[in-house]
Amino acid sequence: MRPEKQFLVDEVNAHLEKSDYVFVADYQRATVPDIAELRGQLAKEEAEFHVIKNNILKVAAKGRGFPELDEHLTGQNAIVIGGRNPSGVAKVLTKFFDKEEKIEVKVGVLGEQKLEQGDVKALSKLPSIESLRAQLLGLLAQPAQQMVFVLNAVPQNVLNVFQAKVDAGDGN
């Protein structure tokens, strides 16, 4: 491989090493301001948007052991990588496409799993990692909270019996 192409493959590999996922998006109908707006939204999720050459991505993907992506690598494509929240990034991409109808996610790879377009949309509907953590914490705290109520019930019931006796006027 020529040194120029090897440099580009190395550059794409450097981008792919930044995250456990990659989304391939068709940006053919997007304008420069559209892409700038999308990059700003992706930056909030700590993700990046990079325009790539299809052949260079094919070589890099094969070198990293990605599933077969060749059928999706036609036209003008970009990769979206980075960030710790793939569902949040997928949410940004699908919302942007729904609003602008200019950038479309063709395929994604999460870990070693290939995600088709429908899978990426399903991923975008998942709650954020912070929301999932909060739900899990709530589930873990619930049994402890119920145990405190049970343990507190015994002294409370004894107090209620004493209070009823005092209210009845029976001082003994």
C-alpha positions in Angstrom: 0.0 0.0 0.0 1.2 3.5 -0.8 2.5 5.5 2.1 -0.3 8.2 1.6 -3.0 5.5 1.8 -1.4 3.9 4.8 -1.3 7.3 6.5 -5.1 7.6 5.9 -5.8 4.1 7.2 -3.7 4.8 10.3 -5.7 8.0 10.8 -9.0 6.2 10.5 -7.7 3.5 12.9 -6.8 6.2 15.4 -10.4 7.5 15.3 -11.9 4.0 15.6 -9.7 3.3 18.7 -11.5 6.1 20.5 -14.7 4.2 21.1 -16.4 0.9 21.2 -18.8 1.8 18.5 -18.9 3.5 15.1 -21.8 4.8 13.0 -21.5 5.2 9.3 -23.7 8.1 8.0 -24.5 9.3 4.5 -24.0 13.1 4.4 -24.5 13.7 0.7 -27.5 16.0 1.1 -26.0 17.9 4.0 -24.5 21.4 3.7 -21.5 22.7 5.6 -23.7 24.5 8.1 -25.8 21.3 8.6 -22.6 19.4 9.4 -21.4 22.1 11.7 -24.7 22.0 13.6 -24.5 18.2 13.9 -20.9 18.4 15.1 -22.0 20.8 17.8 -24.8 18.4 19.0 -22.4 15.5 18.9 -19.8 17.4 20.9 -22.3 17.5 23.8 -22.2 13.7 23.8 -18.3 13.8 23.4 -18.7 12.2 19.9 -16.9 13.2 16.7 -18.0 13.3 13.0 -15.3 12.6 10.5 -15.6 12.5 6.7 -13.8 9.4 5.3 -13.0 7.7 2.1 -15.0 4.4 1.7 -12.0 2.4 0.5 -9.9 3.6 3.5 -12.7 2.6 5.9 -13.0 -0.8 4.3 -9.3 -1.5 4.9 -9.4 -0.1 8.5 -12.6 -2.1 9.3 -11.1 -5.3 8.0 -8.0 -4.7 9.9 -10.0 -4.3 13.1 -12.1 -7.4 12.5 -15.4 -5.5 12.0 -18.4 -7.3 10.4 -18.8 -6.9 6.7 -19.7 -3.2 5.9 -18.9 -3.1 2.1 -22.5 -3.0 1.0 -23.1 0.2 3.0 -19.9 1.9 1.9 -21.2 3.7 -1.2 -21.6 7.4 -1.8 -20.4 10.1 0.6 -19.9 8.7 4.0 -18.7 9.9 7.4 -18.1 8.0 10.6 -19.4 9.1 14.0 -17.3 7.8 17.0 -16.5 8.6 20.6 -18.3 9.3 23.7 -19.4 6.9 26.4 -23.1 6.8 25.5 -23.8 5.1 22.1 -27.6 5.4 22.7 -27.2 9.2 23.2 -25.2 9.5 20.0 -27.7 7.4 18.1 -30.4 9.6 19.5 -28.7 12.8 18.3 -28.2 11.2 14.8 -31.8 10.0 14.4 -33.3 13.3 15.7 -31.1 15.2 13.3 -32.1 13.1 10.4 -35.8 13.3 11.4 -35.5 17.1 11.6 -33.2 17.8 8.7 -33.7 14.7 6.5 -30.1 15.3 5.2 -27.9 12.9 7.2 -28.9 9.3 7.4 -27.2 6.5 9.4 -26.6 3.6 7.2 -25.0 1.1 9.6 -23.3 0.9 12.9 -20.9 -1.4 14.8 -21.2 -1.7 18.5 -18.5 -3.9 20.0 -18.3 -6.6 17.4 -22.1 -6.5 16.6 -23.3 -5.0 13.3 -26.2 -2.7 13.7 -28.5 -2.1 10.8 -30.5 1.1 10.4 -33.5 -0.2 12.4 -31.1 -1.4 15.2 -29.6 2.1 15.4 -33.1 3.6 15.7 -33.9 1.1 18.5 -30.7 2.0 20.2 -31.6 5.7 20.1 -34.8 4.9 22.0 -33.0 3.5 25.0 -32.7 5.7 28.1 -29.3 7.4 28.7 -26.7 5.7 30.9 -27.3 8.2 33.6 -31.0 7.4 33.6 -30.3 3.7 33.7 -27.9 4.1 36.6 -30.6 6.1 38.5 -33.2 3.4 37.9 -30.8 0.7 39.1 -29.9 2.7 42.2 -33.6 3.1 42.9 -34.2 -0.6 42.6 -31.2 -1.4 44.9 -32.3 1.2 47.5 -36.0 0.0 47.6 -35.4 -3.3 49.6 -33.4 -1.4 52.2 -36.1 1.3 52.5 -38.7 -1.4 53.0 -36.6 -3.0 55.7 -36.4 0.3 57.6 -40.2 0.6 57.5 -40.6 -2.9 58.8 -38.1 -2.4 61.6 -39.6 0.9 62.5 -43.1 -0.6 62.6 -42.6 -2.6 65.8 -41.6 0.4 68.1 -44.3 2.5 66.4 -47.0 -0.1 67.2 -45.8 -0.3 70.8 -46.1 3.5 71.0 -49.6 3.4 69.5 -50.7 0.9 72.1 -49.4 3.1 74.9 -51.0 6.2 73.4 -54.3 4.4 73.1 -54.1 3.4 76.8 -53.3 7.0 77.8 -56.2 8.3 75.6 -58.6 5.8 77.2 -57.8 7.4 80.5 -56.6 4.2 82.1 -53.5 5.4 83.8 -52.3 1.9 84.9 
